[in-house]
Amino acid sequence: MMAQCRVTEIFYSLQGETRTVGLPTVFVRLTGCPLRCGYCDTEYAFYGGQKREISDIVAEVAAYQPRYITVSGGEPLAQSSCRQLLSELCDLGAEVSLETSGAMDISNIDPRVIRVMDLKTPGSGEEKRNRYQNLQLLTTHDQLKFVICHRQDYDWSVETIRTYQLQDRCELLFSPVHSELDPAELAEWIIADNLPVRMQVQLHKYLWQDAQGR
């Protein structure tokens, strides 16, 4: 049997986050996630989806002639076949990124893939799921995201960066939870502490709110 992944949706849009924010990107959203973060905006990807052969997924993505591809979820690495999908997408010659939580093993992923890992803050409700061994696997090729709900999350994130010397390991991203933390307030905290992080907002939410497939 050909290798398969369960897919919620494939769509072409603008990247809303990370270092390629604003660039046209093909998104492959895989189905399923073992986490239940309080601020999750893709709960529709927890269940359902359609099993598809990896070759068919790659063919649909290739039809867009993409420069950038993002594999997201749910939690993509909850599917063992995700690693094969990532490698075959890399063969298209585009820049491929993986959006994953800090709860899954990020080893043995094609080195061409940019790993964008979300380390869960206390405000997410899933801090205990963090797999801290992953931090040692990150490189300057990768990005580490902290989603900030409130000041306590911010302080926790700053302390985590210092404890693990993360500023020397990979690019760091701070994101305010949309409609929960004022982005200007987070910006002021970052400036006051002179943090070595990139602040980002979710561009797609400002353009299309929570519309599925955007």
N, C-alpha and C positions, 0 to 999 in steps of 0.2 A: 504494500500500500504506500502511496506517495505521502510524504510528510505534510501534515496539515496544521493550521492554526485556526482558532475560533476568533472571528473578526466581528466587531460591532459596526464599524464603518471605515471607509476610505474616502478622504475628501481633500480638496485643494483649497488652501486658504493662505492667509498671512500668519507667519509665526508670531505668537502673542507674547512670548517670553524668551529667555536665554540670550546668548550673545548674537543670535541671528534674528532678533526681534524685527518685525516688519518685512521680512523677506518672504516671497512666495514659496510655500512649502507643501509637499504632499504628506498628509497624516494618515498613518495606519493605526487605528485604535483597536487593540485586542480586547477581548472580553474576559471579565473575571478579576477579582481583587480580594485578597484575604484581609485587607485592612478596612477600617471604617472611620476615617478621619471626620471630625465634626464639620469641617468646612468643605467637604468633597462636593465638586460641581459636575461630576460625571457618574453619578449613581446609575444612570441608565446603562452603563457599560458593565455593571456587576453581573448581569445575567443575560441569557439569550445569545444573541450573535449567531453567526453561521460558520460552520466548519468549511474551510476552503483549502485547497491544495496550495502550498507555498508558491509553486510555479504560476498559478493563476493570480495570486496576490501580486507577485512581482510584475507580471505582464500588465495588470491594471495600473500599477504605479508607473511603469515605464511609459505608458501611453501619454502621461502628462509631460514627458521629457523634463523631469525635475532637476533642479540644481541642489535642492535640499529635501531631505526626507526625514520625518520624525515618526518613530514607533512609540506609541503611547498606550494608555489604558484608561481605566482599570490599572492592573499591574502586569505589564507584558511578561516579565520573567516568571510569573506564575505558570506560564505554559513552557514546557521544556523545549518545544520546537521553535521558540522565539529566537534562540541563538542561530539556528540555521537560517531563519528568515532574515535576520540582520545581515548575515554574511552574503546572502544572495542579493539583497538590496544594495550592499556596498559594491557588488560587481557591476551595478548599473553606472558607476562612475560619479554618482552624486555624493554629497556630504550627508552621512546618515547619523542621526542622533537617537538615543534611547532615553526616554523619560521613565525613571524607576524610583521606587521608594527606597528608603534606607534599610528595609526589612529583608530584602532578598540578596542572595549571593551574586555579586557582580563580577566574579572571576570567570575566566574562560569565555570571554566575549571577544569577537573579532576586534583586533587592535585598531582597525580603521574606524570603529564606531566611537562617537563622542558620547560618553556616559554623563547624563544629567541626573544626578542623584538627589533626592529630596530627603534630607535628614529631618525626621519628625520632631517637632517642638512639643513641649508639654501641652500647649493649647490645642494641639491636634487630637489629643486623647489617645494617641498611639505611640507615645515616646518609648514605652517599654519594648516596642517591636524593633527598634533600631538595631542593626547589625554593625557594631562599631568596627569589626574586622575589615569592613569595606573601606574605611577611611585610608588604610594603608595601601589600598589598591589604586586609589585615584592618582592621576598624573596631571600635568599642566595641559594635557589634551582634553581633560574632563571639566565638569562644572558641578558645584555642590550648592543646592538651594535650601534656604531656610524660609519657611512660610511663617510670618509673624502675626500672631493674633492680638498681642498686647505687650505692655512693657516687660512683663515677666518672661515672655518668650524671647524678647530682644535681649534681655540680660543673660538668659540661658544660652542663647546663640553666641553672644560675645565670649562668654566663658568657655564654651565648647571650642571655638576657634583658637583661643589662647591655649587651652589644655592640650590640644592635638596639633598645634602649630600649623593650622590648615592654610594660612595665608601663603605658606611656602609650597603647598602641595598642588593646589588647583585654583581655578577661578571661583569666587564666592558670590552668591546671589542672595539678596534679601528681598522678599516680596511681602507686602501687607495683604492680609486677607481682605478681599474686595467687600466694601460696604461694612466692614467691621473695624478696621483701623485706618485712620486718616493717613493717606500717603505722605502728606506734608509733615505730619508728626514723626513718622518713621525717618523721613529725610533729615529732619532736624537732629534726631538722635545720632544718626550716622555721621553727620557733619561735626557734631559736638565731640564725638569720640574719635574722629579722624580714622574711621574704620577702612580697612583695605577690601571693601566689598563693592559690588555693583548693585545699586537699587533698581528694581524693575516693578512695573505694574503690568497687569494682564491686559494687553492691548485689545485682544479680541472681545473682552467684556465691555470696553468702552465703545467699540464699533458695533457689536452685535448682541450685547448682553450675554445671556446664556443659551443662545440659539444652538441647537445640536447641529453638528457638521460644519461649524464655522470657527 
